């Protein structure tokens, strides 16, 4: 099989990704125009996006209990952070909500969660990773697009990166990863078009803000740049 068929840089792949992105942006923008900027509307849009995702290729080595990638920094759109927080708050018991809040704040206390090196060197697990031996995600059905996109064709490579605490090239299907990841970018771009302070944020830092400030969601939806401290710095090449 020609590897170029799976490369996001191929002409066919670029056309496919551009079409998917443009359609998703159009639908999301129209939805917000007709139904308004509300978390429940965003949740419906995210659910629609999730249902449109293609299945993970069967060649992927990922399986239940494999959690090497659950010790890495996760970047999300603010839309995603709001929806995931809203769903957690809606579905969890008071005890469960307090438990998750404690885990998130404890993780934040360990170091700078916006720094990739913090995650690699500390091997800090995601606060949503159940580390009691089963190593499953406590919010698997709500997990961010970046988590859904990340996959590997060789688990030993993932483990090597974890053991060494360094960035490592993981073999994957780039087109699959790009096609799933683009929905987070769509949400960032559409939010910016609607006049909101929109950029990629650290998942844990954004949730820390939401868990400690009951007004954060509404203030951001009203145009306030409440998530600036959670912004992931853009990488620039000299």
N, C-alpha and C positions, 0 to 999 in steps of 0.2 A: 504494500500500500504506500502511496506517495505521501510522505510526511508533510509536504507543502499544502495538502488538502486540509490539514489541521492547523495551519499557521494563520493567525489573525492578519498577517502582512500580505497574504495572497489576495489577488484581485477579487476572487469569488468570495472569500471570507470578508473582506472589507465591504463589499456590496451588501452581503447578508447582515453584517453587524450594523451598518449605517441604516438599512431599512428597518431593522428591529428597533434601533434607538429612536429614529424619527417617529415611528408609529407609537411607541410607548410614550414619548414626550407629548405628542399630539393628544393622545387619550387622557393622560394625566392632567395636562393643562386645561382641556375642555371640562374634565370632571371638577376641577377646582373652581373654574369659572361658573359652572352651573350650580354646584352644591356648597361652595364656600370652603374656606380654610379651617377645617376642623379635624381633630385627631381621628374621629370615627370615619371621616371621608378618606383620610390617608390610609387608615387600616384596610378599608375596602379596596383601595387601589393597590396596596402592597399584596393583599391576598390574590388579587387578579394577576399581578405580575408573577407571583409564586406558582400559580396554576399553569402559567404558560411556559415554565422552565422545562427544558428537555431533561431526560433522566441522565444520571451519572453513567458514563460508559462502563460496561461490564468489566473492561480490562483494568479498571482502577483497583488498587490494592486496599483502599479504605474499607474498614469493617467496624462493627460494634466493638467498643473497648479500645480501639486504636485512637490515641489522643495526643500524639506528639505535636500536632499543629495547634492544640488547645493551650499551648504555652507561648503563643506569639501575640504581638500587638494586632488588634482588630480595628480597622477603619470603617466607618459607616457614614451614611448621610444623616443629617439631623432628623429628616422624616422618619428614617428607620428607628433611630433612638427613641423618638416620641411614640411611635406605634408599639415598639417592643415594651417600653415602660408602661404604656397605657394597658396593654394586654396583661402584663404581669400583675399590675395593680388590680385589674378587673377579675382575674382568675384566681389569684393567690389568697389564702387566708391571711388574717392579720399576723399570725405567727410565721407563716411562710414569707410574707412580705418583710417582716423584721429580720428574718434569717438571711434573706438575699441582700437586704440593705447592709447588714453587718458584714457580710462577705465582701461586698463591693468596697465599702469603706476600709476594711482591713487590707484589701489588695492595694488600694490607693495609698495607704500608710506605709507600704513596703518600699515605695519608690516612685519615680516619674513614669506613669503608665503611658505617656505619650512617646517615650523613648524606646525604640526597638531594642536597644542594647540592654535595657532593664529586663525585658522579658527573656532575652536569650541568655544573659549571664545569671539571672536569678532563678531561671526555670520556674518562674511563678505560674501556677495554673490559672486559667480563667476562673473567676469566681462562680461561674455556672457549671464548671466541670465537677461532677460527683467523683471525688477521689477516695471513696470508701472501698474501692476494689473493682467496681463495675465500670468506672471511667466513662459514663455516659453524660450527655449534655442535659442539664435540667430544663432548658428551654429549647430543646431540639426543633420543635415545630415552629418556633419564633425566631430562630437564629438568623443573624444578618446574611445579606447576600454574599459578602466576602467569605464567610465561613462555608456557605454552600458551594462557592466557586472553587475553593481550595481543595485539591485532591492530589493523589500521588499514584504513580504506577509502580513504585517500589518503596515499601514501608521501611526497609533498611536504611535508605537515604534519609528519610525523615528522622529516624532514630539517631543517625549519625549527627545530624544538625543539632538535635536536642542534647546529645551527650557532649558535643564539643562546644556548645553555646555560641555557634557562629551561623551567619547567613549561608545557606547552601542551596544550590540549584536543584529543585525537585522535579523529576521527570513527570510530565503531565500532558494533557491534551489542551494546548493553548487556546484553541477556538472555543472549547467548552467553557474554559475558565473566563474568557473574555465575554462570552455571550451571557453568562450569569452575572458577572461583575457589572455589566453595563447598566443594570437597573438602579444600582446605587448612584451611578453618575447621572442617570436620567433624573432622579429625585433631586440631586444637588442642582442641576441646571434649571429645572422647572421652578424650584423654590427661588432661585436667584432671579428668574424672569418675573416672578410675582413680587419682587421687591424685598425679599427676605434676606437676611445675612446668612448665606448658604455656602458651605464648604465641607470638606471631609473632616470628621472629628474622631477622636479616640473613643471607642465604644464605652470603655469603663469610666473615663473621665466625664463623658456626657451623662452617663447614668448616675454618677456621683452627684452631678448638678441637679438632676431631676429628683433624686431621692432626698436631697437636702433642701430643696426649694420648691414648695408646692405651686408657686406661681410661674415657674420657668417655662412650661409649655405654652401657656397663654401669652406670656410676655414675648416669647420668640415669634409666635404666630401673629402678634400685633406689630412686629417689625423691630423689636429690640434685639441687639446683638448679645444675647445672654450666654451663648456658647463659645465666645471668643477664646476663653481659656482652655477649651477642649480642642481647638483647631490643630490639625496635624500640619506641620510645616511642609510646604511644597519643596520638592527636591529640584534644585536648579543646577544645570551643567555649565561649567566654565568654558 
